[in-house]
Amino acid sequence: MTLDKAGDTAGRSWQVEHRYRAVLEVRNGSPVVEVALRYGASRQSVYTWKARYERDGLAGLEDQSRRPHHSPHRLAAEIEALVCELRRTHRRWGARRLVFELARRGVTAVPSQATVHRALVRNGLVREQEQHHPRKYKRWQRETPMHLWQLDLVGGIYLADGREFKLLTGIDDHSRYVVVAAVLAVPNGRAVCEAFTAAMNRYGVPSEVLTDNGKQFTGRFTRPMPAEVLFERVCREHGITTLLTKPRSPTTTGKIERFHQTLRRELLDEAGPFTDLPAAQAAVDAWVHAYNHVRPHQALNMATPASLFQPRHHKPDALTVTAPAAPDPTPSAPPRSPAAVLLPAGVNAVEFDTVIAASGVLSVLPRAQRIKMGPTHAGQPAHVWADEHSVHILIGGQLVRTLPSSLSTQDLHELRLRGAVPAGPPPANTATRNRVLPAGAVVEVDRTVNADGVIGLGGHDLLLGANLAGTRVTARLDGHLVHVIADGVLAKTLPSPVPVEQRGRLRGARLATTELAAPQTGPIQVERRVPVDGIVMVTRQRIRVGRTHAGKLVTILVEDTHLRVLHNGEELALHPRLENRPVTRFRAYQTGSATT
């Protein structure tokens, strides 16, 4: 028995003996008032001790639980379990979002935000953190949609080859609706104006535009004298009032800056490097569509931005960007809409001749659709007729296969650039989908991660990370996301590259019958080889291991607050975790480089 337990037991024994003596005096005829004064208690306490002793003996003189026998307002077990599961599945959801989700799921008696928070604390799902009291800012908001757009440029769009692209973002001040989200290979003034013009072609012309003092937006800091840049000219020609923030005052465009934080936390930090610019743009488009139409916004009282946004009824017929020195008659292509309506069959159809590869695979468009024709057709010339709905394969003038198309309008345009010609009448009827899924169905497929950490999904390459190379994973397509489950644990969540209407055609697709797996618990393990200077890098944080361990392959446990360095089970160093960036590299470089 420890000292604390022994002291606690002695204190309870003394308390029972103290009360027992008071009860004996009362039973021997002493007045209750005098006994209460001598023992420092009230008359009611003495009467209670006497009654409990007569009922339970000495055990009745110990302290009793004050917990009520019945709690009619206590959170039901089913609701608390649902709260825990929602929190485990969506670790960024706080109490306010969870209350909203409970109401959305039809819970009759929705608990308060404080009750949900206590449930999270009770189940260990909330980590204690220091409370920060931010500065008080004067908040403002336009009264109607399309009155003011906030525009800004943000970095952080990385490709697998190491290049970084910029993202032009624009948000409606009243509704928080994202009107611009364009990935720019070269973030110059012309590219910014083309993306801005495409947004106006889609939604209409805003009354005002608020930007920072970047050179793409204003020329007032141009040396040796101020000048009008292309963005200012576009705004002037269309009657848009341009507003600029004060230098070094990012809080003026606080709505767009807050959107950038959400974009980084929910997409860029999770998705990792993209294969190319179209893949990055597709991922951003899918995430922005969910942000506008699905995700509730706390600043809007849990309404979606799309429910408050109203584009202008009158839109310009053809807004184009024209540089003052070299006019460009080609209008900028409007961005793809997440809910685009397909044109009638055959409108964008193309046809071309090709040769089936020696492997028996016919590549309509390598990154979009590849068709297995079999070894009997290897090396044979083939004629392909394709549109958004069907692909017809003809060999020797005879139709041999008709199957659903995986090509988009942009893919068909790329085929024209590769030499395809506008197609004539289709050689057969439009292909029918052989698998029709119910609305909102969750689809699962099994894939094996290759050596580069990539899996194929409907003609798209999905980068999961080298740490999963060689692992058999389950890709769970739910809404606009792909949840990757490895060894029964939620390993990664990415934007879905496969449209909902095409998921029934995925190889090995099945309807999900189980709940989403919980994320990994415990610290993340990464490997690093200690260089000659004894310093390794994890999540862009320098960790000093020591020169004496140079050349060793060490294991680092990435915990919430600390980083533990181990070698053969022995702890070499312990450092506080100063960066909350996600781990992007799990294995050590063979060269011993200390970069991440």
C-alpha positions as a printed Julia matrix, in Angstrom:
596×3 Matrix{Float64}:
   0.0     0.0     0.0
   1.41    3.39   -0.97
   1.68    6.32    1.41
  -1.21    8.15   -0.25
  -3.5     5.13   -0.02
  -2.5     4.5     3.59
  -3.19    8.12    4.52
  -6.55    8.04    2.77
  -7.54    4.84    4.6
  -6.47    6.3     7.95
  -8.49    9.45    7.25
 -11.64    7.44    6.52
 -11.15    5.33    9.68
 -10.77    8.45   11.82
 -13.9     9.97   10.22
 -15.97    6.84   10.9
 -14.72    6.69   14.5
 -15.5    10.39   15.02
 -19.07    9.94   13.84
 -19.47    6.68   15.76
 -18.61    8.41   19.07
 -21.18   11.13   18.37
 -23.84    8.5    17.67
 -23.01    6.64   20.91
 -23.42    9.81   22.98
 -26.82   10.48   21.44
 -27.89    6.87   22.02
 -26.77    7.21   25.67
 -29.11   10.17   26.19
 -26.98   13.23   25.47
 -28.91   16.09   23.79
 -28.36   16.3    20.04
 -27.64   20.05   20.23
 -24.77   19.58   22.69
 -23.31   16.65   20.73
 -23.42   18.67   17.52
 -21.55   21.56   19.17
 -18.85   19.28   20.6
 -18.25   17.45   17.3
 -18.45   20.5    15.04
 -21.48   19.38   13.03
 -25.07   20.45   12.53
 -28.06   18.83   14.22
 -29.24   17.48   10.87
 -25.86   15.74   10.32
 -26.0    14.07   13.74
 -29.52   12.8    13.1
 -28.37   11.5     9.68
 -25.39    9.67   11.22
 -27.65    8.07   13.82
 -30.18    6.89   11.22
 -27.52    5.49    8.88
 -25.79    3.68   11.75
 -29.01    2.06   12.85
 -29.67    0.94    9.25
 -26.17   -0.08    7.97
 -23.89   -0.21   11.0
 -20.38    1.25   10.76
 -20.48    1.11    6.93
 -23.29    3.67    7.02
 -20.99    6.23    8.66
 -18.65    6.42    5.65
 -19.09    9.17    3.02
 -21.88    8.31    0.58
 -21.97    9.03   -3.15
 -23.85   12.22   -4.01
 -24.56   11.06   -7.54
 -28.3    11.23   -8.29
 -30.15    7.94   -8.7
 -31.85    9.14  -11.88
 -30.61   11.66  -14.49
 -33.42   12.36  -16.95
 -31.35   14.92  -18.89
 -28.24   12.76  -19.27
 -26.96   12.22  -22.82
 -28.3     8.95  -24.2
 -25.78    6.19  -24.85
 -26.73    5.94  -28.55
 -26.19    9.66  -29.11
 -22.9     9.74  -27.22
 -21.66    6.76  -29.22
 -22.6     8.57  -32.44
 -20.74   11.69  -31.27
 -17.62    9.62  -30.58
 -17.76    7.9   -33.96
 -18.23   11.17  -35.83
 -15.31   12.69  -33.99
 -13.09    9.67  -34.63
 -13.97    9.69  -38.32
 -13.66   13.47  -38.73
 -11.0    14.55  -36.27
 -11.34   18.24  -37.24
 -15.02   18.46  -36.32
 -15.57   20.4   -33.12
 -18.58   20.45  -30.83
 -20.48   22.98  -32.94
 -20.08   20.97  -36.15
 -21.03   17.76  -34.37
 -24.25   19.34  -33.07
 -25.08   20.35  -36.63
 -24.36   16.85  -37.94
 -26.57   15.28  -35.26
 -29.45   17.49  -36.34
 -28.77   16.64  -39.99
 -28.97   12.93  -39.14
 -32.44   13.34  -37.64
 -31.62   13.1   -33.91
 -34.79   14.19  -32.13
 -33.31   15.67  -28.93
 -30.12   17.33  -30.15
 -27.75   18.03  -27.2
 -26.2    21.42  -26.66
 -22.71   22.35  -27.78
 -21.43   22.26  -24.17
 -22.89   18.78  -23.65
 -21.17   17.46  -26.77
 -17.88   19.03  -25.71
 -18.12   17.35  -22.3
 -18.78   14.03  -24.02
 -15.63   14.47  -26.11
 -13.6    15.3   -23.02
 -15.11   12.35  -21.16
 -14.08    9.93  -23.89
 -10.59   11.33  -24.36
 -11.28   12.75  -27.84
 -10.27   16.34  -27.01
  -6.67   17.26  -26.36
  -6.11   19.94  -23.75
  -4.49   23.01  -25.22
  -3.58   26.48  -24.13
  -6.36   28.98  -24.68
  -5.47   31.84  -26.98
  -7.38   35.09  -26.87
  -7.13   36.69  -30.32
  -7.21   40.39  -30.93
 -10.58   42.01  -31.47
 -11.15   43.1   -35.04
 -13.93   45.14  -36.54
 -15.94   42.7   -38.62
 -17.73   43.78  -41.77
 -19.74   42.11  -44.5
 -21.53   43.25  -47.64
 -25.32   43.11  -47.53
 -25.9    41.21  -50.78
 -24.07   38.69  -52.97
 -22.05   39.87  -55.97
 -21.43   43.21  -54.25
 -17.78   42.49  -53.4
 -15.3    39.78  -54.38
 -12.04   39.25  -52.5
  -9.16   37.97  -54.66
  -5.72   36.72  -53.7
  -2.85   34.49  -54.81
  -1.6    31.65  -52.63
   1.16   29.1   -53.08
   1.44   25.51  -51.91
   0.34   23.54  -55.01
   3.25   21.1   -55.38
   3.84   18.59  -58.16
   5.61   15.27  -57.88
   8.59   16.67  -59.84
   9.12   19.4   -57.21
   7.53   22.34  -59.02
   5.23   24.71  -57.14
   2.22   26.42  -58.7
   0.17   29.36  -57.5
  -3.59   29.32  -56.94
  -5.78   32.34  -57.72
  -8.7    32.32  -55.3
 -11.75   34.54  -55.14
 -14.59   34.55  -52.61
 -17.89   36.41  -52.48
 -17.87   38.61  -49.39
 -21.52   38.14  -48.43
 -21.98   34.38  -48.93
 -18.36   33.09  -48.7
 -18.99   31.36  -52.03
 -15.74   30.54  -53.84
 -16.01   32.05  -57.32
 -12.4    31.56  -58.46
 -10.01   28.68  -57.76
  -7.6    28.47  -60.69
  -4.2    26.77  -60.59
  -1.72   28.95  -62.5
   1.51   27.61  -63.93
   2.79   31.19  -64.38
   1.05   33.61  -61.98
   1.47   36.69  -64.17
  -1.07   39.43  -64.73
  -2.47   37.9   -67.91
  -3.14   34.49  -66.29
  -4.82   36.19  -63.34
  -7.05   38.22  -65.66
  -8.01   35.17  -67.73
  -9.13   33.29  -64.61
 -10.95   36.38  -63.31
 -12.69   36.88  -66.66
 -13.74   33.23  -66.79
 -15.37   33.63  -63.36
 -17.26   36.73  -64.54
 -18.45   34.82  -67.61
 -19.85   32.19  -65.29
 -21.33   34.22  -62.42
 -21.59   37.8   -63.66
 -19.71   41.03  -62.99
 -19.29   42.05  -59.32
 -19.69   45.63  -58.19
 -16.36   45.8   -56.32
 -13.15   43.77  -56.07
 -10.83   43.8   -53.04
  -7.21   42.68  -53.45
  -3.84   43.18  -51.84
  -1.08   45.26  -53.44
   0.44   42.51  -55.57
   1.86   43.51  -58.91
  -0.73   41.34  -60.69
  -3.54   43.48  -59.23
  -2.2    47.04  -59.14
   0.5    49.17  -60.68
   0.5    51.99  -58.13
   3.92   50.9   -56.82
   5.45   50.59  -60.3
   8.74   52.45  -60.65
   9.71   55.0   -61.79
   6.03   56.04  -61.88
   2.64   54.35  -61.3
   0.96   52.64  -64.25
  -2.29   50.84  -65.01
  -1.89   47.05  -65.14
  -4.09   44.67  -67.13
  -6.23   43.71  -64.11
  -7.04   47.36  -63.41
  -7.9    47.89  -67.06
 -10.31   44.91  -67.07
 -12.03   46.27  -63.96
 -12.25   49.79  -65.41
 -13.72   48.6   -68.71
 -16.45   46.64  -66.94
 -17.32   49.23  -64.31
 -15.83   47.38  -61.33
 -14.56   49.44  -58.4
 -11.11   48.21  -57.3
 -10.29   48.34  -53.59
  -6.8    47.77  -52.18
  -5.72   46.82  -48.68
  -3.27   48.82  -46.63
   0.3    47.52  -46.9
   0.99   44.72  -44.4
  -2.69   44.49  -43.4
  -3.84   40.92  -44.25
  -6.82   41.16  -41.9
  -8.59   43.42  -44.4
  -8.96   40.4   -46.69
  -9.6    38.13  -43.72
 -12.27   36.02  -45.41
 -10.01   34.9   -48.24
  -7.08   34.37  -45.85
  -9.27   32.19  -43.62
 -10.34   30.24  -46.7
  -6.67   29.62  -47.52
  -6.16   28.14  -44.05
  -9.08   25.75  -44.56
  -7.84   24.84  -48.05
  -4.39   23.96  -46.75
  -5.64   21.98  -43.76
  -8.33   19.98  -45.54
  -6.87   19.47  -49.02
  -3.27   20.47  -49.66
  -1.8    18.99  -46.47
  -3.71   15.74  -47.04
  -3.49   15.3   -50.81
   0.26   15.78  -51.1
   2.07   16.4   -54.42
  -0.01   16.13  -57.61
   1.05   14.38  -60.8
   0.47   17.37  -63.1
  -1.42   20.65  -63.36
  -4.72   19.14  -64.64
  -4.72   16.7   -61.73
  -4.18   19.54  -59.26
  -6.95   21.6   -60.87
  -9.36   18.65  -60.79
  -8.67   18.04  -57.1
  -9.16   21.72  -56.27
 -12.39   21.85  -58.29
 -13.83   18.83  -56.49
 -12.92   20.19  -53.07
 -14.26   23.68  -53.86
 -17.54   22.22  -55.1
 -17.98   20.43  -51.76
 -16.95   23.61  -49.9
 -19.62   25.62  -51.73
 -22.49   23.15  -51.8
 -21.98   20.56  -49.04
 -19.79   21.85  -46.23
 -21.66   23.97  -43.64
 -19.99   27.27  -42.73
 -19.9    28.36  -39.09
 -19.74   32.06  -39.99
 -23.01   31.57  -41.91
 -24.77   29.9   -38.98
 -24.02   26.44  -40.43
 -25.51   27.26  -43.84
 -23.69   26.38  -47.06
 -22.28   29.24  -49.17
 -24.32   28.08  -52.17
 -27.56   28.61  -50.23
 -26.76   32.33  -49.87
 -25.0    33.03  -53.16
 -26.98   34.47  -56.05
 -25.18   35.17  -59.35
 -26.25   38.04  -61.52
 -29.11   37.25  -63.87
 -27.5    39.28  -66.62
 -24.1    37.94  -67.6
 -21.89   39.39  -70.34
 -21.99   37.38  -73.53
 -18.25   37.2   -74.11
 -15.78   38.81  -71.76
 -12.26   38.45  -73.07
  -8.86   39.57  -71.82
  -6.92   41.7   -74.3
  -3.39   42.82  -73.61
  -2.69   46.42  -74.64
   0.43   45.58  -76.71
  -0.53   42.28  -78.34
  -4.26   41.58  -78.68
  -5.25   37.95  -78.39
  -8.49   37.14  -80.24
  -8.83   33.73  -78.59
 -11.26   33.88  -75.64
 -10.22   32.15  -72.46
 -11.9    28.79  -71.99
 -14.47   28.78  -69.19
 -13.66   26.5   -66.25
 -15.29   23.13  -66.01
 -18.37   23.08  -63.88
 -18.68   20.27  -61.29
 -22.25   19.81  -62.4
 -21.79   20.2   -66.16
 -24.56   18.94  -68.41
 -23.42   16.47  -71.07
 -24.1    17.36  -74.67
 -26.2    15.04  -76.85
 -24.43   11.92  -78.06
 -22.12   12.5   -80.99
 -21.82   16.29  -80.72
 -18.16   16.17  -79.61
 -17.44   12.76  -81.16
 -14.07   12.07  -82.77
 -12.59    9.15  -84.7
  -9.06    8.12  -85.47
  -6.93    5.15  -86.52
  -4.5     3.43  -84.19
  -2.66    0.15  -83.69
  -3.33   -2.23  -80.82
  -0.21   -2.72  -78.71
   1.64   -6.02  -78.44
   0.15   -6.45  -74.97
  -3.34   -6.46  -76.47
  -4.24   -3.05  -75.01
  -5.72   -0.25  -77.09
  -5.01    3.22  -75.68
  -7.83    5.59  -76.56
  -6.14    8.22  -74.38
  -3.46    6.74  -72.1
  -4.3     8.74  -69.0
  -8.09    8.48  -69.46
  -9.08    5.14  -71.02
  -7.23    1.97  -72.0
  -9.13   -1.01  -73.39
  -8.0    -4.65  -73.18
  -8.6    -6.22  -76.58
  -6.77   -9.48  -75.9
  -3.63  -11.05  -77.44
  -5.52  -12.19  -80.55
  -5.82   -8.56  -81.69
  -2.26   -7.55  -80.8
  -0.6    -5.54  -83.56
  -3.78   -5.11  -85.62
  -4.85   -1.67  -86.94
  -8.09   -0.42  -85.42
 -10.5     2.44  -86.01
 -11.87    4.21  -82.9
 -15.11    6.23  -82.69
 -15.5     7.98  -79.3
 -17.59   10.58  -77.52
 -18.53   11.29  -73.87
 -20.85    8.27  -73.74
 -19.47    5.47  -75.91
 -16.33    4.07  -77.5
 -16.74    1.88  -80.6
 -13.81   -0.24  -81.84
 -13.75   -1.36  -85.48
 -11.2    -3.77  -86.95
 -11.21   -4.31  -90.69
 -14.39   -2.27  -90.97
 -16.26   -4.56  -88.58
 -17.52   -3.44  -85.18
 -15.84   -5.65  -82.54
 -16.52   -3.81  -79.27
 -18.77   -1.11  -77.82
 -18.25    0.03  -74.23
 -18.96    3.05  -72.0
 -16.65    6.01  -72.43
 -14.44    7.47  -69.71
 -13.58   10.54  -71.76
 -14.55   14.09  -70.87
 -15.01   17.03  -73.22
 -11.45   18.13  -72.47
 -10.16   14.63  -73.29
 -11.93   14.71  -76.66
 -10.39   18.12  -77.34
  -6.96   16.66  -76.56
  -7.61   13.83  -79.02
  -8.35   16.41  -81.73
  -5.0    18.04  -80.97
  -3.4    14.61  -81.41
  -4.87   14.22  -84.91
  -8.4    12.9   -84.4
 -11.06   14.25  -86.77
 -14.74   15.07  -86.16
 -16.68   11.83  -86.29
 -19.51   10.81  -88.55
 -22.59    8.88  -87.45
 -21.93    6.35  -84.67
 -21.47    2.77  -85.92
 -23.73    1.39  -83.16
 -26.12    2.48  -80.44
 -24.88    4.34  -77.38
 -23.29    2.05  -74.8
 -25.38    1.27  -71.75
 -23.94    1.2   -68.29
 -23.77   -2.33  -67.02
 -23.8    -1.3   -63.37
 -26.22    1.33  -62.07
 -25.61    2.4   -58.49
 -28.21    3.92  -56.21
 -27.91    7.61  -55.41
 -25.38    8.34  -52.68
 -23.92    4.82  -52.81
 -20.5     4.25  -51.24
 -18.23    2.15  -53.45
 -15.17    0.14  -52.43
 -12.42   -1.33  -54.61
  -9.26   -3.22  -53.69
  -5.93   -2.22  -55.16
  -2.24   -2.98  -54.6
   0.02    0.05  -54.17
   2.94   -0.01  -56.6
   6.57    0.76  -55.79
   5.99    4.5   -56.35
   3.13    4.61  -53.82
   0.47    4.97  -56.53
  -2.74    3.08  -57.29
  -4.85    3.24  -60.45
  -8.46    4.28  -60.12
 -10.62    4.63  -63.2
  -7.72    5.73  -65.4
  -6.39    8.13  -62.76
  -3.19    7.74  -60.71
  -3.78    8.29  -57.01
  -0.63    9.07  -55.01
  -0.8     7.45  -51.57
   2.83    7.62  -50.49
   5.86    5.37  -50.57
   5.12    4.12  -47.06
   2.21    2.07  -48.48
   4.19    0.56  -51.38
   3.34   -3.1   -51.87
   0.34   -2.93  -49.53
  -3.11   -4.22  -50.47
  -5.5    -1.36  -49.71
  -9.22   -0.68  -50.01
 -10.23    2.56  -51.72
 -13.59    3.7   -50.39
 -15.26    6.28  -52.66
 -17.72    8.24  -50.58
 -19.05   11.46  -52.04
 -16.21   13.6   -53.33
 -13.55   11.79  -51.27
 -11.54    8.59  -51.44
 -10.79    7.0   -48.08
  -7.84    4.61  -48.26
  -7.97    1.77  -45.73
  -4.85   -0.3   -45.08
  -4.77   -3.16  -42.53
  -8.16   -2.09  -41.19
  -6.99    1.46  -40.45
  -7.92    4.69  -42.23
  -4.56    5.54  -43.82
  -5.31    8.49  -46.11
  -8.17   10.62  -47.45
  -7.92   12.24  -50.87
 -10.23   14.05  -53.3
 -11.96   11.55  -55.59
 -10.8    11.73  -59.22
 -13.65    9.46  -60.37
 -17.04   11.07  -61.06
 -20.02    9.52  -59.32
 -21.59    8.29  -62.55
 -18.42    6.34  -63.47
 -17.85    4.49  -60.21
 -20.04    1.54  -61.18
 -17.6     0.74  -63.99
 -14.51    0.52  -61.78
 -12.77   -2.82  -61.82
 -13.83   -4.85  -58.78
 -16.31   -2.21  -57.56
 -18.68   -3.25  -54.79
 -21.1    -1.49  -52.5
 -19.65   -0.77  -49.08
 -21.32   -2.74  -46.3
 -19.17   -1.67  -43.33
 -18.47    1.62  -41.59
 -15.41    3.68  -42.36
 -12.37    2.45  -40.45
 -10.98    4.6   -37.65
  -7.69    6.47  -38.17
  -4.46    5.13  -36.79
  -3.88    5.54  -33.08
  -0.51    6.02  -31.5
   2.57    7.8   -32.83
   3.65    7.75  -36.48
   6.95    6.0   -37.16
   9.44    7.39  -39.68
  12.99    6.39  -40.57
  15.97    8.68  -41.04
  19.66    8.02  -41.66
  21.77   10.32  -39.48
  24.16   12.45  -41.59
  27.65   13.51  -40.59
  26.43   16.65  -38.82
  24.09   14.58  -36.62
  20.94   16.54  -37.58
  17.87   15.02  -39.25
  14.67   16.67  -40.5
  11.09   15.6   -39.71
   8.09   17.75  -40.74
  10.58   20.56  -41.53
  11.89   20.52  -37.96
  15.59   20.07  -37.25
  16.31   17.31  -34.73
  19.8    17.02  -33.28
  20.69   13.37  -32.75
  24.45   13.79  -32.39
  27.55   13.29  -34.53
  28.38   10.08  -32.68
  25.35    8.43  -34.31
  26.28    9.45  -37.88
  25.41    6.73  -40.38
  22.87    4.99  -38.15
  19.35    4.27  -39.34
  17.12    5.62  -36.56
  13.37    5.4   -35.95
  11.52    8.56  -34.94
   8.17    8.36  -33.18
   6.13   11.43  -34.14
   3.8    12.08  -31.24
   1.44   14.99  -30.66
   3.88   16.99  -28.54
   7.26   15.22  -28.78
   9.58   13.49  -31.22
  11.37   10.4   -29.85
  14.52    9.14  -31.6
  15.16    5.39  -31.19
  17.92    3.06  -32.38
  17.48   -0.68  -31.84
  14.84    0.06  -29.2
  17.11    2.46  -27.26
  16.0     6.08  -26.92
  18.68    8.44  -28.2
  16.93   11.8   -27.95
  13.65   13.45  -27.04
  12.62   16.77  -28.59
   9.43   18.84  -28.31
   7.4    18.95  -31.49
   7.41   22.53  -32.75
   5.71   21.98  -36.13
   2.23   20.55  -36.73
   2.82   19.83  -40.41
   1.86   16.32  -41.56
   4.54   13.72  -42.23
   5.18   13.42  -45.96
   8.28   11.15  -46.01
   8.44    7.97  -43.98
  11.54    6.22  -45.28
  15.17    7.29  -45.16
  17.13    8.37  -48.21
  19.88    5.98  -49.15
  22.28    8.9   -49.63
  21.88   10.06  -46.04
  20.39   13.42  -46.97
  18.77   15.27  -44.07
  16.1    17.05  -46.08
  12.4    16.21  -46.06
